[in-house]
Amino acid sequence: MRCREFELLLCDYLDEQVDPESRREMDAHRIECGPCEEALADAEFGLSLLRQVSPVEPPAELIGEIIHSTVGVGSGRLAPAGGGESLPGWLQPFVQPFLQPRFVMGMAMTAMSFSLLTFYGDRAVQMYQDDRGEGLTAILALAGPATDFWDQSITVYDSAVDFYQLQMNAYRGAGEGAGE
């Protein structure tokens, strides 16, 4: 065993997650190698110190601020995503969470993925069935559509990222206006 391998397996060794053969190799190596023995001793000492520390609970205010800063809930308002204002007042609390930029973008990407998978998957099956026994020809025939699929996916992803950034900028702008 080399020192680099010893270092890579050191955490697993301390957690007793290495197999018996690797453990024997590591024990033999550390006896022969002073720096690795010292590294193991340091790691064991650090681990013993960590085990003595009592767990710390973050304050509830900090958790609330983190949630508010990341998903826009917690202060009684949600990120403006558009479309919810035209709904009746009693329906807005139920629909508004689904109009959040992250949710909308995630659902759009899922729908796009399924539609592209269905379209190109159907074409692949059709090409394969048409060739009957010429599977390689069918696979090679998909090279062009696969490249088109990739290019379309990149374009859609870039558009989704731009949309998300615009929504987040609008959200930040609305938050600054509310605080004034």
BAFI-3210 file (N, C-alpha, C; in Angstrom, 3 decimals, decimal comma, padded with zeros to 6 digits):
// residues 180
n [1|2|3|4|5|6|7|8|9|10|11|12|13|14|15|16|17|18|19|20|21|22|23|24|25|26|27|28|29|30|31|32|33|34|35|36|37|38|39|40|41|42|43|44|45|46|47|48|49|50|51|52|53|54|55|56|57|58|59|60|61|62|63|64|65|66|67|68|69|70|71|72|73|74|75|76|77|78|79|80|81|82|83|84|85|86|87|88|89|90|91|92|93|94|95|96|97|98|99|100|101|102|103|104|105|106|107|108|109|110|111|112|113|114|115|116|117|118|119|120|121|122|123|124|125|126|127|128|129|130|131|132|133|134|135|136|137|138|139|140|141|142|143|144|145|146|147|148|149|150|151|152|153|154|155|156|157|158|159|160|161|162|163|164|165|166|167|168|169|170|171|172|173|174|175|176|177|178|179|180]
n.u [000,848|000,456|001,283|-000,549|-002,843|-003,363|-004,044|-006,377|-008,099|-008,290|-010,398|-012,505|-011,321|-011,184|-013,906|-014,497|-015,209|-013,817|-012,866|-011,791|-009,319|-008,186|-007,925|-005,969|-003,831|-003,556|-002,900|-000,434|001,004|001,026|002,597|005,077|005,455|006,208|005,103|002,447|001,530|001,593|-000,304|-002,598|-002,738|-003,170|-005,644|-007,248|-007,087|-008,318|-010,895|-011,652|-011,840|-013,977|-016,032|-016,435|-017,638|-020,596|-023,750|-024,949|-027,747|-029,224|-030,478|-034,023|-034,783|-032,743|-033,087|-035,615|-034,993|-033,222|-034,899|-036,749|-035,059|-034,264|-036,504|-038,559|-040,681|-042,222|-042,305|-044,846|-045,277|-044,976|-042,771|-043,164|-044,674|-046,343|-049,548|-051,102|-052,527|-054,906|-056,625|-059,399|-059,522|-059,731|-058,702|-056,086|-054,106|-053,910|-053,036|-050,824|-048,289|-047,620|-046,973|-044,483|-041,185|-039,179|-040,675|-042,313|-040,380|-039,184|-041,347|-041,818|-039,412|-039,606|-041,912|-041,014|-038,871|-040,188|-041,788|-039,877|-038,518|-040,559|-041,101|-038,576|-038,007|-040,130|-039,530|-037,100|-037,885|-039,578|-037,753|-036,080|-037,866|-038,517|-036,137|-035,605|-033,586|-031,407|-030,112|-027,876|-027,796|-030,137|-029,491|-027,326|-028,682|-029,963|-028,166|-028,148|-030,782|-030,349|-028,325|-029,695|-031,655|-030,036|-029,048|-031,481|-032,234|-030,236|-030,761|-033,356|-032,797|-031,039|-032,836|-034,647|-033,026|-032,474|-035,101|-035,617|-033,681|-034,623|-037,067|-036,138|-034,761|-036,921|-038,255|-036,389|-036,389|-039,055|-038,965|-037,228|-038,671|-040,837|-039,712|-039,211]
n.v [-001,177|002,244|005,570|007,470|005,939|005,092|007,534|008,119|006,138|006,639|007,962|006,129|004,013|004,962|005,108|002,495|001,214|-000,066|-002,968|-006,153|-007,030|-004,679|-003,271|-004,758|-004,317|-001,556|-001,393|-002,728|-000,988|001,432|000,772|000,548|003,071|006,168|008,872|008,242|006,868|008,945|010,634|009,080|008,997|011,721|012,083|010,310|011,560|014,039|013,083|012,019|014,369|015,613|013,874|014,468|016,921|018,701|018,547|021,304|023,321|025,237|028,607|029,242|031,521|031,839|029,597|030,188|032,544|031,531|029,813|031,697|033,299|031,528|030,181|031,961|032,003|032,405|034,952|035,603|036,272|035,455|034,755|036,921|035,616|035,954|035,778|034,817|036,909|037,403|035,526|034,493|035,797|033,884|031,623|032,113|031,543|028,775|028,250|029,868|028,831|026,995|028,587|029,526|030,434|028,358|026,010|026,191|026,240|023,747|022,005|022,670|021,837|019,100|018,388|019,042|017,237|014,742|014,989|015,217|012,807|010,995|011,673|011,249|008,686|007,216|007,556|006,160|003,522|003,100|003,371|001,213|-000,941|-000,704|-001,403|-004,041|-006,206|-004,765|-003,302|-001,723|000,102|001,493|002,660|004,279|005,974|007,556|009,414|012,051|013,076|012,797|014,636|016,965|016,875|017,243|019,843|021,276|020,782|022,132|024,760|025,121|024,750|026,923|029,006|028,537|029,005|031,739|032,722|032,006|033,576|036,138|036,046|035,781|038,189|039,944|039,178|039,881|042,635|043,257|042,631|044,580|046,856|046,483|046,773|049,456]
n.w [000,000|-000,741|000,405|-000,520|-001,095|001,490|002,706|001,293|002,185|004,857|006,321|006,027|007,320|009,967|010,463|010,485|008,091|006,113|004,254|005,668|004,514|003,394|005,742|007,089|005,346|005,651|008,377|008,356|006,699|008,143|010,287|009,121|008,000|009,072|008,687|007,899|010,128|011,947|010,751|011,064|013,869|014,408|013,133|014,613|017,100|016,522|015,872|018,337|019,821|018,498|019,150|021,794|021,849|022,450|020,744|018,773|018,573|016,063|016,347|016,303|014,907|013,043|011,400|010,361|008,931|007,006|005,560|004,642|003,069|001,062|-000,110|-000,024|001,774|004,961|005,988|005,589|002,993|-000,477|-003,229|-006,026|-008,844|-010,870|-012,471|-010,336|-009,275|-010,607|-009,731|-007,639|-004,303|-002,210|-003,400|-003,999|-001,866|-002,105|-004,701|-005,194|-004,142|-006,166|-008,256|-007,961|-009,053|-009,042|-008,874|-011,140|-013,196|-012,793|-013,312|-015,999|-017,196|-016,666|-018,136|-020,708|-020,957|-020,865|-023,165|-025,232|-024,857|-025,437|-028,123|-029,489|-028,597|-029,688|-032,386|-032,520|-031,960|-034,143|-036,308|-035,744|-036,004|-038,698|-039,950|-039,258|-038,049|-038,784|-036,688|-036,007|-038,101|-037,590|-035,138|-035,871|-037,562|-035,806|-034,961|-036,029|-035,209|-032,436|-031,944|-032,649|-030,637|-028,374|-028,842|-028,798|-026,175|-024,745|-025,537|-024,484|-021,776|-021,281|-021,764|-019,699|-017,478|-017,851|-017,559|-014,894|-013,585|-014,217|-012,844|-010,206|-009,938|-010,132|-007,836|-005,859|-006,289|-005,621|-002,940|-001,948|-002,445|-000,734|001,740|002,062]
ca.u [000,000|001,191|000,789|-001,740|-003,970|-003,630|-004,759|-007,717|-008,923|-008,165|-011,712|-013,231|-010,632|-011,639|-015,331|-014,558|-015,950|-012,964|-012,925|-010,688|-008,056|-007,646|-007,556|-004,679|-002,825|-003,342|-002,176|000,952|001,638|001,247|003,717|006,305|005,532|006,041|004,140|001,070|001,202|001,313|-001,575|-003,655|-002,832|-003,806|-007,054|-007,924|-007,195|-009,375|-012,177|-012,001|-012,281|-015,317|-017,007|-016,657|-018,378|-022,055|-024,394|-025,441|-028,973|-029,289|-031,659|-035,195|-034,797|-031,817|-033,740|-036,662|-034,366|-032,689|-036,039|-037,282|-034,110|-034,092|-037,741|-039,483|-041,807|-041,862|-042,676|-046,225|-045,400|-044,298|-042,140|-044,104|-044,402|-047,303|-050,654|-051,927|-053,314|-056,216|-057,453|-060,163|-058,708|-059,732|-057,979|-054,668|-053,201|-053,753|-052,390|-049,602|-047,042|-047,320|-046,559|-043,132|-040,290|-038,511|-041,653|-042,729|-039,277|-039,039|-042,432|-041,606|-038,323|-040,112|-042,804|-040,194|-038,116|-041,092|-042,229|-038,751|-038,281|-041,629|-040,923|-037,398|-038,138|-041,025|-038,787|-036,102|-038,591|-040,043|-036,594|-035,616|-038,830|-038,434|-034,918|-035,678|-032,311|-030,350|-030,120|-026,797|-028,218|-031,130|-028,797|-026,566|-029,630|-030,397|-027,103|-028,619|-031,824|-029,804|-027,629|-030,754|-032,242|-029,093|-029,052|-032,751|-032,208|-029,380|-031,489|-034,447|-032,201|-030,577|-034,022|-035,187|-032,133|-032,748|-036,415|-035,464|-032,942|-035,545|-038,021|-035,461|-034,509|-038,208|-038,520|-035,529|-036,883|-040,283|-038,594|-036,633|-039,752|-041,705|-039,025|-039,004]
ca.v [000,000|003,505|006,610|008,110|005,024|005,147|008,786|008,035|005,220|006,953|008,237|004,864|003,234|005,461|004,780|001,029|000,887|-000,737|-004,430|-006,665|-007,091|-003,309|-002,892|-005,398|-003,607|-000,236|-001,597|-003,051|000,208|002,466|000,340|000,800|004,456|007,122|009,934|007,721|006,588|010,246|011,109|008,306|009,460|013,042|011,918|009,699|012,593|014,962|012,402|011,923|015,699|015,840|013,049|015,082|018,171|018,518|019,086|022,661|023,567|026,624|029,329|029,153|032,694|031,579|028,650|030,939|033,450|030,729|029,388|032,886|033,751|030,573|029,821|033,090|031,867|032,598|036,280|035,821|036,598|034,548|035,438|037,185|034,813|036,343|034,885|034,557|038,071|037,391|034,496|034,964|035,900|032,660|030,586|032,476|030,810|027,388|028,186|030,656|028,049|026,317|029,589|029,947|030,208|027,060|024,961|026,331|025,823|022,302|021,337|022,883|020,954|017,728|018,218|019,040|015,987|013,656|015,132|014,876|011,375|010,317|011,919|010,567|007,264|006,649|007,517|005,095|002,246|003,011|003,104|-000,145|-001,873|-000,613|-002,033|-005,482|-006,890|-003,792|-002,463|-000,739|001,147|002,309|003,455|005,315|006,932|008,452|010,362|013,405|013,483|012,909|015,925|017,985|016,800|017,858|021,291|021,807|020,719|023,218|026,010|025,188|024,932|028,314|029,853|028,343|029,702|033,177|032,978|031,915|034,746|037,277|035,921|036,056|039,635|040,569|038,859|040,735|044,009|043,385|042,598|045,860|047,848|046,259|047,180|050,908]
ca.w [000,000|-000,809|001,316|-001,119|-000,863|002,928|002,966|000,718|002,968|006,279|006,931|006,100|008,352|011,268|010,594|010,421|006,880|005,130|004,336|006,515|003,768|003,342|007,107|007,359|004,558|006,264|009,628|008,017|006,142|009,154|011,135|008,372|007,512|010,161|008,394|007,882|011,526|012,546|010,197|011,723|015,258|014,377|012,775|015,773|018,130|016,091|015,984|019,762|020,237|017,944|019,881|023,100|021,688|022,492|019,536|018,878|017,827|015,595|016,838|015,430|014,040|011,945|010,492|009,669|007,963|005,905|004,748|003,975|002,048|-000,034|-000,817|-000,035|002,685|006,354|006,442|005,194|001,575|-001,391|-004,357|-007,105|-010,026|-011,891|-012,731|-009,169|-008,880|-011,243|-009,094|-006,473|-003,094|-001,412|-004,124|-004,104|-000,973|-002,535|-006,013|-005,210|-004,041|-007,423|-009,224|-007,636|-010,190|-009,004|-009,169|-012,537|-014,044|-012,644|-014,035|-017,431|-017,612|-016,641|-019,287|-021,915|-021,000|-021,252|-024,555|-026,102|-024,730|-026,174|-029,552|-030,015|-028,302|-030,687|-033,651|-032,434|-032,106|-035,528|-037,165|-035,490|-036,585|-040,152|-040,445|-038,955|-038,100|-039,055|-035,486|-036,055|-039,036|-036,886|-034,120|-036,571|-038,127|-034,727|-034,613|-036,348|-034,264|-031,080|-031,899|-032,605|-029,301|-027,445|-029,098|-028,307|-024,713|-024,263|-025,758|-023,511|-020,460|-021,196|-021,637|-018,350|-016,546|-018,020|-016,967|-013,446|-013,125|-014,287|-011,748|-008,946|-009,900|-009,815|-006,432|-005,029|-006,435|-004,852|-001,522|-001,585|-002,445|000,420|002,970|002,115]
c.u [000,889|000,535|-000,492|-002,977|-004,370|-004,452|-006,188|-008,647|-008,986|-009,518|-012,537|-012,631|-011,125|-013,109|-015,582|-015,418|-015,097|-013,066|-011,714|-009,333|-007,398|-007,197|-006,188|-003,555|-002,515|-002,571|-000,701|001,678|001,941|002,371|005,043|006,517|005,216|005,027|002,672|000,611|000,831|-000,021|-002,744|-003,845|-003,525|-005,297|-007,840|-008,107|-008,309|-010,755|-012,605|-012,460|-013,694|-016,380|-017,336|-017,506|-019,879|-022,674|-024,979|-026,687|-028,983|-030,543|-032,798|-035,248|-033,888|-032,437|-034,825|-036,092|-033,802|-033,822|-036,606|-036,368|-034,029|-035,373|-038,802|-040,704|-041,317|-042,244|-044,106|-046,388|-044,609|-043,701|-043,166|-043,723|-045,365|-048,398|-051,576|-052,838|-054,727|-057,147|-058,264|-059,294|-058,637|-058,920|-056,467|-053,759|-052,962|-052,930|-051,020|-048,323|-046,647|-046,876|-045,168|-042,189|-039,636|-039,467|-042,051|-041,619|-039,078|-040,105|-042,254|-040,498|-038,774|-041,000|-042,003|-039,418|-038,991|-041,518|-041,102|-038,437|-039,319|-041,410|-039,761|-037,422|-039,028|-040,321|-037,761|-036,756|-039,039|-038,886|-036,101|-036,561|-038,782|-037,235|-034,886|-034,326|-031,143|-030,300|-029,061|-027,150|-029,216|-030,467|-028,010|-027,479|-030,113|-029,343|-027,537|-029,714|-031,307|-029,063|-028,634|-031,388|-031,342|-029,097|-030,339|-032,775|-031,377|-030,090|-032,599|-033,895|-031,725|-031,748|-034,619|-034,336|-032,360|-034,072|-036,310|-034,737|-033,811|-036,543|-037,367|-035,122|-035,793|-038,549|-037,686|-035,982|-038,144|-039,982|-038,000|-037,701|-040,652|-041,064|-038,891|-040,159]
c.v [001,233|004,527|007,255|007,242|005,047|006,390|008,732|007,166|005,572|007,196|006,956|003,955|003,651|005,133|003,270|000,554|000,201|-002,245|-004,934|-006,712|-005,708|-002,860|-003,497|-004,675|-002,249|-000,371|-001,893|-001,805|001,236|002,087|000,675|002,276|005,433|008,231|009,452|007,366|007,885|010,813|010,384|008,770|010,826|012,931|011,298|010,715|013,587|014,354|012,286|013,281|015,986|015,051|013,649|016,343|017,881|019,140|020,473|022,794|025,016|027,302|029,250|030,336|032,480|030,634|029,354|031,872|032,698|030,288|030,570|033,336|032,811|030,271|030,911|032,915|032,108|033,963|036,597|036,201|035,594|035,360|035,703|036,380|035,166|035,319|034,678|035,702|038,056|036,341|035,111|034,900|034,619|031,542|030,849|031,713|029,364|027,277|028,845|029,826|027,356|027,300|030,128|029,605|028,827|025,939|025,004|025,847|024,310|021,544|021,500|021,965|019,497|017,464|018,169|017,730|014,832|013,768|014,779|013,386|010,581|010,462|011,111|009,073|006,569|006,535|006,386|003,732|002,058|002,699|001,671|-001,162|-001,846|-001,382|-003,541|-006,180|-005,960|-002,791|-001,384|000,410|002,078|003,203|004,587|006,377|007,919|009,494|011,802|013,873|013,629|014,232|017,069|018,047|017,506|019,377|021,935|021,826|021,853|024,559|026,179|025,423|026,379|029,271|029,749|029,058|031,207|033,550|032,980|033,143|035,997|037,242|036,255|037,546|040,383|040,356|039,749|042,190|044,251|043,394|043,912|046,943|047,729|046,767|048,683|051,617]
c.w [000,000|000,121|000,784|-000,902|000,607|003,268|002,450|001,557|004,452|006,953|007,069|007,169|009,741|011,526|010,560|009,248|005,813|005,326|005,126|005,802|003,708|004,719|007,476|006,609|005,186|007,572|009,361|007,510|007,230|010,112|010,458|008,035|008,648|009,864|008,382|009,292|012,233|012,050|010,844|013,163|015,319|014,083|013,925|016,889|017,780|016,218|017,445|020,300|019,749|018,689|021,243|023,030|021,717|021,239|019,801|018,013|017,356|016,134|015,814|014,460|012,823|010,927|009,691|008,614|006,760|004,993|003,983|002,840|000,856|-000,783|-000,759|000,828|004,094|006,866|006,031|003,738|000,758|-002,530|-005,449|-008,336|-011,134|-012,042|-011,554|-008,792|-009,461|-010,634|-007,966|-005,219|-002,293|-002,071|-004,167|-003,136|-001,401|-003,815|-005,996|-005,036|-005,345|-008,504|-008,927|-008,786|-010,191|-009,378|-010,637|-013,466|-013,966|-013,404|-015,546|-017,951|-017,628|-017,847|-020,583|-022,051|-021,438|-022,711|-025,527|-026,044|-025,519|-027,677|-030,115|-029,714|-029,313|-032,037|-033,643|-032,615|-033,543|-036,475|-036,986|-036,127|-038,106|-040,693|-040,208|-039,114|-038,381|-037,900|-035,506|-036,989|-038,359|-035,848|-034,773|-037,163|-037,072|-034,372|-034,874|-035,403|-032,831|-030,912|-031,841|-031,224|-028,295|-027,607|-028,576|-026,784|-024,135|-024,413|-024,732|-022,114|-020,278|-021,045|-020,242|-017,310|-016,630|-017,363|-015,446|-012,902|-013,174|-013,138|-010,413|-008,831|-009,565|-008,348|-005,520|-005,088|-005,641|-003,352|-001,081|-001,526|-001,233|001,703|003,104|002,775]
res [m|r|c|r|e|f|e|l|l|l|c|d|y|l|d|e|q|v|d|p|e|s|r|r|e|m|d|a|h|r|i|e|c|g|p|c|e|e|a|l|a|d|a|e|f|g|l|s|l|l|r|q|v|s|p|v|e|p|p|a|e|l|i|g|e|i|i|h|s|t|v|g|v|g|s|g|r|l|a|p|a|g|g|g|e|s|l|p|g|w|l|q|p|f|v|q|p|f|l|q|p|r|f|v|m|g|m|a|m|t|a|m|s|f|s|l|l|t|f|y|g|d|r|a|v|q|m|y|q|d|d|r|g|e|g|l|t|a|i|l|a|l|a|g|p|a|t|d|f|w|d|q|s|i|t|v|y|d|s|a|v|d|f|y|q|l|q|m|n|a|y|r|g|a|g|e|g|a|g|e]
***
